[in-house]
Amino acid sequence: MNAHARIIDPAALPASNFVILHGSLSPEGCVMTGGGFERDPHEARARVFAMESDAIAAIQQGRVAHGEAIVIAAADEAEMTAIFGAIAEAGLRDISLISNGRFAAASEGIVIGHVGKAIRYVQNFDTITIDIKNRRLDIDADMVARRADGPRGAKVKNGFAPMGKYAALMAEADAEARPT
């Protein structure tokens, strides 16, 4: 018997609700799920938060505007669900959510996860371009220069730089899936 396997890009299927994106913000690739496919391509101004709880507080205080991209840079986020309630309550259906965290498959709006190490170099007000048709996730910043400068994080009370710790702990998303 002559068996053949054909690999199909799930994003090419009409009913698909996810795509794999690559680009200057995610050289190793990331996963976009949810909706928002009608906003293609889409540019958004980055709003960077250390953790999901910080982003929720900013949404509730009205510090996140329509059309912005919420970037959650935490290294060890569990599946994020609470943020979607805050987004819905604030009526911010047109924002993008970018993180290394995990999201429910039924998430609404543009939701991008497993971005990789480059997320630690995103700064407030960078412009992020999400181009679904061309499978791209790009940023208007010089990521090579930012990598050379190393991660910068504010010192906190216990004396460690959170983004430095994040950089030390973070692995690319695809490295976690490799067999050993």
LOTI-28387 format. One line per field, with one value per residue: residue number from 1; residue in three letters; x, y negated, z negated of N, C-alpha, C, O, CB in turn. Coordinates in pm, whole numbers, plus 50000, padded with zeros to 5 digits. Glycine has a CB too. Layout:
N
resi: [NUM/...]
resn: [ALA/...]
n.X: [X/...]
n.Y: [Y/...]
n.Z: [Z/...]
ca.X: [X/...]
ca.Y: [Y/...]
ca.Z: [Z/...]
c.X: [X/...]
c.Y: [Y/...]
c.Z: [Z/...]
o.X: [X/...]
o.Y: [Y/...]
o.Z: [Z/...]
cb.X: [X/...]
cb.Y: [Y/...]
cb.Z: [Z/...]
This chain:
180
resi: [1/2/3/4/5/6/7/8/9/10/11/12/13/14/15/16/17/18/19/20/21/22/23/24/25/26/27/28/29/30/31/32/33/34/35/36/37/38/39/40/41/42/43/44/45/46/47/48/49/50/51/52/53/54/55/56/57/58/59/60/61/62/63/64/65/66/67/68/69/70/71/72/73/74/75/76/77/78/79/80/81/82/83/84/85/86/87/88/89/90/91/92/93/94/95/96/97/98/99/100/101/102/103/104/105/106/107/108/109/110/111/112/113/114/115/116/117/118/119/120/121/122/123/124/125/126/127/128/129/130/131/132/133/134/135/136/137/138/139/140/141/142/143/144/145/146/147/148/149/150/151/152/153/154/155/156/157/158/159/160/161/162/163/164/165/166/167/168/169/170/171/172/173/174/175/176/177/178/179/180]
resn: [MET/ASN/ALA/HIS/ALA/ARG/ILE/ILE/ASP/PRO/ALA/ALA/LEU/PRO/ALA/SER/ASN/PHE/VAL/ILE/LEU/HIS/GLY/SER/LEU/SER/PRO/GLU/GLY/CYS/VAL/MET/THR/GLY/GLY/GLY/PHE/GLU/ARG/ASP/PRO/HIS/GLU/ALA/ARG/ALA/ARG/VAL/PHE/ALA/MET/GLU/SER/ASP/ALA/ILE/ALA/ALA/ILE/GLN/GLN/GLY/ARG/VAL/ALA/HIS/GLY/GLU/ALA/ILE/VAL/ILE/ALA/ALA/ALA/ASP/GLU/ALA/GLU/MET/THR/ALA/ILE/PHE/GLY/ALA/ILE/ALA/GLU/ALA/GLY/LEU/ARG/ASP/ILE/SER/LEU/ILE/SER/ASN/GLY/ARG/PHE/ALA/ALA/ALA/SER/GLU/GLY/ILE/VAL/ILE/GLY/HIS/VAL/GLY/LYS/ALA/ILE/ARG/TYR/VAL/GLN/ASN/PHE/ASP/THR/ILE/THR/ILE/ASP/ILE/LYS/ASN/ARG/ARG/LEU/ASP/ILE/ASP/ALA/ASP/MET/VAL/ALA/ARG/ARG/ALA/ASP/GLY/PRO/ARG/GLY/ALA/LYS/VAL/LYS/ASN/GLY/PHE/ALA/PRO/MET/GLY/LYS/TYR/ALA/ALA/LEU/MET/ALA/GLU/ALA/ASP/ALA/GLU/ALA/ARG/PRO/THR]
n.X: [50085/50058/50092/50016/50087/49942/50014/49819/49773/49610/49510/49438/49199/48848/48689/48866/49005/49250/49589/49933/50186/50478/50763/50925/50859/50809/51014/51042/50789/50438/50107/49796/49470/49112/48902/48874/48976/48878/48994/49237/49528/49633/49716/49849/49896/50129/50064/50224/50237/50329/50197/49890/49704/49786/49725/49446/49374/49450/49273/49026/49058/49044/49270/49346/49310/49073/49161/49425/49713/49734/50005/50126/50383/50466/50646/50549/50270/49958/49676/49502/49209/49050/49100/48949/48690/48720/48788/48553/48365/48456/48403/48592/48630/48787/49058/49393/49542/49841/50077/50287/50142/49873/49564/49207/49047/48815/48841/48774/48824/49148/49388/49698/49936/50219/50452/50730/51079/51127/50922/50989/51122/50946/50807/50608/50387/50513/50461/50270/50229/49989/49953/49757/49697/49949/50077/50223/50382/50484/50700/50759/51004/51365/51462/51698/51887/51770/51790/52067/52119/52010/51766/51557/51445/51248/51376/51261/51112/51231/51473/51537/51556/51271/51233/51485/51504/51299/51410/51616/51477/51312/51226/51222/50904/50878/51079/50992/50828/50985/51105/51306]
n.Y: [50118/49783/49521/49180/48877/48568/48245/47995/47652/47536/47277/47215/47332/47283/47266/47216/47090/46996/46886/46919/46697/46516/46300/45982/45945/46197/46412/46692/46780/46763/46798/46701/46658/46665/46394/46117/46132/45991/45745/45688/45593/45503/45237/45151/44962/45032/45129/45200/45445/45597/45817/46009/45914/45649/45541/45573/45399/45154/45144/45131/44885/44717/44668/44786/44763/44771/44981/45027/45240/45475/45581/45843/45918/46118/46404/46648/46687/46830/46989/46730/46579/46400/46145/46117/46071/45818/45670/45698/45578/45315/45251/45277/45412/45396/45417/45560/45853/45958/46198/46428/46605/46847/46887/46925/47123/47013/46741/46393/46139/46010/46223/46316/46555/46719/46585/46559/46487/46224/46060/45936/45707/45521/45199/44945/44781/44859/44947/45210/45441/45647/45882/46083/46214/46233/46369/46242/46085/45797/45534/45185/45119/45123/45418/45562/45381/45333/45587/45604/45407/45527/45655/45423/45334/45198/45149/45326/45352/45585/45595/45713/45709/45730/45785/45872/46109/46242/46264/46444/46674/46732/46923/46989/47036/47259/47424/47543/47742/47932/48265/48439]
n.Z: [50000/50082/49903/49856/49697/49650/49567/49439/49417/49146/49130/49385/49429/49467/49229/49030/48724/48652/48714/48808/48741/48846/48805/48740/48474/48389/48463/48455/48481/48398/48255/48375/48268/48235/48331/48554/48806/49016/49000/49160/49326/48989/48780/48465/48168/47918/47582/47301/47048/46739/46629/46651/46462/46427/46677/46677/46469/46585/46804/46668/46545/46756/46910/47145/47487/47764/48038/47964/47888/47645/47471/47297/47098/46923/46805/46715/46739/46664/46825/46975/46889/46747/46844/47076/46988/46873/47101/47257/47083/47087/47345/47548/47804/48029/47983/47977/47843/47713/47618/47430/47303/47256/47430/47434/47684/47782/47776/47830/48081/48190/48095/47985/47914/47753/47843/47802/47720/47816/47732/47496/47560/47653/47637/47476/47696/47934/48276/48384/48640/48773/49005/49150/49394/49517/49323/49107/48826/48717/48593/48547/48446/48397/48349/48337/48239/47989/47875/47856/47670/47452/47213/47046/46736/46476/46149/45866/45536/45416/45538/45791/46149/46327/46606/46676/46531/46656/46914/46862/46794/47008/47293/47644/47799/47967/47878/47649/47739/47856/47888/47646]
ca.X: [50000/50137/50021/50071/50035/49944/50002/49734/49779/49473/49467/49386/49066/48748/48635/48977/49007/49385/49696/50069/50249/50621/50802/51026/50818/50806/51092/51022/50649/50341/49973/49686/49342/49002/48843/48952/49033/48831/49081/49365/49621/49591/49824/49806/49997/50150/50055/50296/50210/50407/50112/49750/49635/49820/49647/49305/49361/49457/49147/48921/49082/49030/49402/49366/49221/49030/49259/49559/49753/49779/50116/50151/50518/50500/50708/50485/50126/49868/49579/49441/49066/48989/49118/48843/48577/48750/48781/48412/48299/48498/48363/48713/48632/48877/49198/49466/49602/49962/50142/50339/50048/49779/49430/49103/49025/48697/48869/48724/48919/49281/49457/49822/50009/50345/50531/50872/51166/51124/50818/51047/51179/50837/50791/50485/50367/50564/50354/50271/50149/49941/49917/49713/49708/50090/50126/50330/50366/50601/50705/50831/51127/51487/51474/51839/51949/51714/51851/52207/52117/51963/51637/51557/51328/51262/51405/51148/51154/51318/51604/51569/51495/51178/51255/51610/51468/51220/51502/51692/51389/51232/51271/51135/50786/50896/51175/50916/50759/51081/51134/51444]
ca.Y: [50000/49661/49417/49045/48780/48432/48147/47883/47538/47516/47140/47206/47388/47178/47256/47205/46970/46962/46882/46909/46574/46496/46164/45922/45961/46341/46482/46837/46808/46751/46844/46606/46726/46574/46328/46004/46160/45890/45626/45735/45590/45422/45174/45113/44905/45125/45093/45313/45473/45710/45932/45995/45831/45509/45502/45563/45274/45042/45143/45084/44744/44641/44632/44857/44702/44852/45003/45054/45378/45503/45676/45892/45969/46213/46528/46770/46669/46943/46953/46601/46574/46283/46023/46106/46008/45675/45613/45692/45479/45182/45230/45265/45528/45375/45420/45684/45903/46030/46249/46564/46686/46931/46832/47020/47126/46935/46600/46300/46037/46055/46279/46378/46615/46792/46496/46589/46394/46087/45981/45859/45582/45431/45085/44869/44697/44918/44985/45351/45469/45784/45903/46223/46269/46265/46444/46160/46008/45710/45418/45075/45092/45193/45524/45602/45285/45355/45710/45573/45330/45615/45618/45317/45341/45115/45221/45333/45354/45695/45574/45776/45648/45832/45825/45949/46243/46298/46301/46561/46790/46748/47002/46972/47121/47387/47507/47619/47854/48025/48384/48443]
ca.Z: [50000/50096/49827/49865/49601/49701/49459/49477/49326/49096/49154/49520/49431/49450/49094/48935/48641/48610/48813/48757/48790/48824/48837/48652/48335/48357/48566/48447/48505/48290/48293/48362/48261/48209/48447/48601/48937/49111/48985/49213/49213/48874/48703/48331/48078/47806/47440/47242/46907/46687/46599/46688/46362/46456/46795/46635/46392/46681/46879/46578/46516/46880/46964/47271/47586/47878/48142/47913/47866/47509/47472/47161/47111/46816/46853/46668/46727/46685/46927/46944/46916/46681/46925/47175/46920/46860/47236/47294/46998/47130/47484/47630/47893/48142/47943/47999/47720/47751/47498/47435/47228/47330/47437/47472/47828/47814/47751/47930/48120/48231/47979/48033/47804/47776/47929/47786/47647/47866/47665/47385/47612/47694/47548/47496/47813/48058/48366/48419/48760/48784/49146/49152/49529/49543/49206/49050/48702/48720/48504/48611/48370/48434/48250/48327/48147/47856/47822/47823/47546/47344/47155/46946/46649/46357/46025/45775/45396/45377/45598/45919/46267/46373/46745/46678/46485/46765/47021/46820/46786/47128/47407/47760/47789/48035/47803/47549/47803/47916/47807/47597]
c.X: [50089/50060/50092/50006/50045/49922/49923/49749/49636/49421/49407/49244/48962/48701/48744/48965/49146/49481/49829/50132/50398/50651/50901/50987/50813/50880/51069/50876/50564/50204/49873/49557/49234/48945/48933/49011/48989/48915/49221/49410/49574/49715/49769/49924/50007/50130/50109/50268/50290/50322/49968/49677/49664/49739/49500/49283/49362/49329/49036/48935/49075/49162/49439/49263/49183/49145/49400/49585/49802/49885/50143/50281/50559/50551/50626/50335/50053/49771/49506/49294/49002/48997/49006/48717/48598/48740/48635/48338/48332/48458/48479/48728/48734/49025/49260/49528/49718/50037/50213/50247/49958/49641/49333/49080/48908/48717/48817/48830/49052/49357/49579/49900/50136/50438/50680/50948/51155/51022/50877/51107/51072/50825/50659/50495/50444/50443/50373/50179/50117/49886/49883/49734/49851/50157/50242/50286/50493/50585/50791/50964/51245/51514/51618/51910/51899/51772/51994/52216/52075/51833/51654/51430/51353/51295/51280/51201/51250/51450/51634/51500/51402/51202/51386/51585/51389/51311/51579/51607/51322/51300/51177/51020/50808/50993/51104/50851/50855/51102/51279/51506]
c.Y: [49877/49546/49284/48958/48643/48337/48028/47774/47513/47375/47123/47262/47281/47160/47236/47079/46946/46963/46878/46787/46577/46350/46111/45933/46108/46420/46633/46877/46796/46792/46731/46685/46623/46519/46218/46023/46058/45762/45662/45649/45491/45367/45130/45058/44995/45057/45213/45323/45595/45834/45904/45902/45682/45457/45484/45432/45153/45031/45085/44936/44656/44598/44709/44804/44802/44862/45033/45205/45393/45612/45714/45970/46071/46344/46651/46756/46802/46903/46827/46603/46447/46158/46006/46045/45858/45604/45595/45585/45337/45152/45216/45385/45516/45371/45554/45724/45994/46071/46380/46658/46768/46866/46942/47010/47039/46785/46514/46196/46097/46095/46356/46428/46683/46714/46525/46475/46248/45999/45894/45727/45484/45321/45017/44782/44742/44949/45131/45371/45618/45799/46051/46286/46313/46336/46373/46096/45926/45592/45312/45041/45171/45300/45571/45510/45307/45482/45683/45495/45415/45567/45511/45330/45255/45201/45218/45351/45466/45696/45647/45701/45752/45876/45901/46092/46314/46346/46428/46687/46826/46835/46972/47073/47256/47478/47593/47742/47957/48147/48384/48577]
c.Z: [50000/50029/49841/49759/49662/49585/49512/49373/49276/49121/49293/49530/49401/49306/48988/48852/48584/48728/48740/48822/48759/48854/48736/48505/48293/48464/48569/48470/48379/48343/48270/48365/48236/48337/48495/48739/49042/49104/49034/49328/49106/48805/48569/48252/47955/47672/47366/47092/46864/46671/46642/46591/46383/46575/46759/46558/46486/46762/46792/46544/46641/46943/47090/47369/47696/47979/48094/47903/47723/47519/47328/47165/47005/46875/46821/46649/46748/46795/46885/46985/46861/46766/47026/47116/46908/46995/47279/47215/47040/47274/47579/47723/48007/48102/47982/47866/47759/47625/47528/47360/47319/47324/47473/47622/47871/47790/47865/47961/48163/48106/48029/47913/47849/47869/47919/47719/47690/47794/47553/47430/47661/47590/47577/47620/47937/48145/48407/48538/48765/48925/49163/49289/49559/49426/49136/48920/48689/48626/48570/48543/48425/48328/48233/48228/48004/47794/47779/47693/47427/47287/47049/46864/46527/46236/45937/45634/45360/45454/45728/46031/46329/46517/46760/46634/46594/46877/46986/46822/46918/47232/47523/47751/47854/47962/47701/47609/47862/47827/47763/47616]
o.X: [50186/49975/50215/49886/50148/49823/49956/49739/49550/49300/49334/49176/48986/48674/48714/48922/49160/49459/49836/50131/50440/50572/50954/51075/50815/50818/51077/50845/50613/50188/49867/49536/49263/48940/49055/49087/49055/48906/49315/49333/49488/49808/49657/50038/49905/50173/50047/50274/50315/50369/49930/49596/49577/49690/49436/49183/49283/49282/48960/48836/49098/49166/49552/49144/49250/49217/49487/49493/49900/49859/50179/50289/50676/50506/50634/50279/50085/49783/49456/49261/48911/48907/48970/48645/48505/48689/48597/48259/48248/48477/48466/48831/48764/49109/49189/49564/49699/50058/50201/50272/49966/49606/49371/49091/48903/48619/48815/48918/49066/49388/49564/49929/50159/50495/50751/50888/51172/51035/50821/51141/51105/50830/50603/50597/50443/50334/50478/50065/50206/49786/49971/49782/49873/50278/50346/50170/50598/50475/50886/51030/51228/51581/51656/51986/51977/51800/52038/52309/52103/51794/51751/51320/51466/51247/51205/51322/51342/51531/51748/51397/51450/51192/51398/51638/51411/51293/51604/51658/51280/51420/51063/51039/50761/50988/51149/50823/50811/51115/51366/51622]
o.Y: [49870/49483/49277/48964/48607/48349/47970/47801/47473/47355/47027/47241/47194/47047/47240/46974/46882/47031/46837/46774/46634/46283/46187/45929/46139/46488/46695/46996/46816/46817/46673/46770/46504/46587/46224/45938/46041/45679/45664/45633/45407/45441/45079/45103/45030/44943/45319/45224/45685/45945/45789/45820/45599/45344/45390/45363/45061/44920/44999/44869/44535/44503/44698/44801/44902/44766/45061/45286/45330/45721/45630/46076/46106/46388/46751/46809/46877/46795/46817/46626/46392/46074/45893/45974/45780/45493/45490/45509/45248/45040/45149/45453/45615/45326/45649/45637/46093/45989/46435/46779/46759/46800/47042/46903/46995/46711/46555/46169/46219/46011/46451/46351/46702/46770/46514/46380/46158/45876/45790/45643/45374/45347/45028/44717/44670/44974/45170/45324/45703/45738/46134/46399/46419/46360/46434/46056/45979/45556/45344/44944/45273/45273/45615/45557/45300/45486/45734/45514/45379/45453/45509/45337/45241/45314/45121/45364/45445/45787/45643/45637/45854/45995/45986/46186/46432/46456/46511/46796/46940/46822/46932/47183/47357/47599/47702/47838/48060/48135/48334/48597]
o.Z: [49924/50091/49839/49736/49719/49513/49615/49253/49355/49132/49317/49631/49317/49265/48869/48901/48479/48828/48624/48945/48658/48921/48654/48419/48174/48546/48675/48477/48268/48462/48162/48452/48219/48439/48478/48786/49145/49194/48954/49423/49130/48774/48559/48268/47895/47651/47368/47019/46945/46695/46666/46634/46361/46573/46806/46581/46469/46788/46837/46517/46634/47020/47138/47339/47717/48002/48176/47908/47684/47569/47246/47228/46997/46980/46893/46552/46841/46852/46773/47101/46922/46761/47060/47186/46929/47004/47330/47271/47030/47321/47682/47719/48074/48180/48016/47786/47829/47536/47637/47354/47441/47226/47535/47681/47985/47784/47981/47879/48171/48021/48106/47821/47969/47962/48019/47669/47608/47794/47520/47346/47705/47470/47686/47645/48037/48093/48459/48538/48760/48961/49187/49299/49618/49428/49108/48903/48653/48585/48641/48580/48491/48228/48124/48143/47909/47674/47676/47614/47312/47308/46974/46919/46482/46225/45936/45614/45282/45436/45772/46010/46380/46547/46848/46694/46621/46930/47074/46849/46937/47256/47500/47699/47803/47982/47668/47537/47913/47705/47835/47580]
cb.X: [49904/50166/50010/50049/50111/49836/50143/49584/49840/49468/49583/49477/49054/48631/48555/49110/48904/49433/49680/50153/50182/50709/50679/51047/50681/50660/51238/51069/50634/50338/49933/49689/49342/49046/48704/49061/48995/48685/49084/49355/49762/49505/49885/49742/49961/50290/49907/50447/50057/50471/50117/49682/49677/49971/49662/49265/49476/49578/49109/48922/49218/48948/49508/49354/49287/48904/49263/49578/49863/49658/50244/50033/50614/50379/50846/50548/50077/49792/49478/49517/48997/49057/49253/48812/48556/48892/48856/48345/48338/48647/48277/48837/48494/48841/49212/49576/49497/50053/50041/50481/49964/49775/49422/48971/49002/48579/49020/48595/48940/49358/49363/49906/49922/50316/50503/50934/51307/51094/50710/51153/51274/50702/50908/50454/50404/50652/50351/50228/50224/49830/50035/49567/49663/50166/50171/50374/50342/50626/50761/50744/51107/51609/51385/51909/51920/51561/51847/52272/52023/52067/51568/51567/51296/51133/51527/51051/51034/51247/51702/51527/51604/51039/51254/51716/51385/51120/51599/51749/51285/51201/51274/51214/50667/50944/51281/50810/50668/51215/51103/51448]
cb.Y: [50000/49629/49456/48985/48787/48412/48103/47927/47410/47545/47045/47279/47503/47206/47379/47208/46982/47058/46759/47040/46448/46593/46073/45777/45897/46391/46455/46888/46945/46605/46970/46499/46835/46461/46273/45977/46299/45857/45575/45881/45553/45506/45053/45233/44758/45185/45056/45299/45494/45673/45967/46133/45873/45495/45607/45684/45261/45060/45287/45166/44727/44521/44656/45013/44579/44790/44885/44987/45422/45548/45615/45980/45857/46240/46542/46812/46565/46983/47070/46487/46696/46258/46026/46242/46070/45655/45703/45827/45500/45168/45109/45252/45549/45247/45396/45669/45980/45942/46268/46571/46598/47076/46716/46993/47268/46985/46577/46231/45939/45944/46371/46278/46713/46931/46352/46618/46437/46087/46074/45942/45613/45508/44986/44783/44558/45048/44893/45441/45425/45817/45860/46232/46166/46138/46584/46054/46101/45660/45457/44953/45126/45094/45642/45597/45141/45364/45822/45493/45211/45626/45740/45175/45487/45033/45157/45447/45364/45826/45612/45924/45599/45783/45702/45884/46237/46193/46187/46539/46764/46614/47156/46990/47052/47365/47419/47530/47803/47955/48513/48405]
cb.Z: [49878/50247/49677/50008/49465/49811/49407/49490/49396/48947/49135/49616/49330/49536/49062/49008/48528/48502/48907/48786/48727/48914/48843/48689/48314/48345/48546/48313/48563/48233/48212/48477/48150/48119/48413/48506/48981/49084/48835/49257/49260/48775/48780/48258/48037/47814/47395/47267/46881/46554/46448/46691/46221/46485/46906/46547/46289/46775/46925/46449/46450/46855/46858/47253/47649/47945/48228/47776/47968/47416/47542/47107/47108/46727/46795/46538/46829/46551/46952/47017/46858/46549/46996/47233/46782/46801/47338/47273/46852/47115/47494/47539/47952/48213/47792/48111/47633/47843/47385/47378/47139/47272/47540/47393/47874/47734/47733/47882/48007/48310/47893/48117/47732/47836/47892/47920/47662/48014/47607/47315/47726/47711/47564/47373/47780/48030/48491/48298/48888/48674/49243/49111/49633/49576/49248/49148/48574/48862/48364/48614/48222/48449/48289/48466/48191/47861/47928/47936/47559/47234/47094/47011/46608/46332/45950/45813/45310/45397/45504/45919/46370/46360/46837/46588/46353/46819/47049/46680/46683/47187/47373/47893/47851/48176/47734/47485/47912/47940/47887/47451]
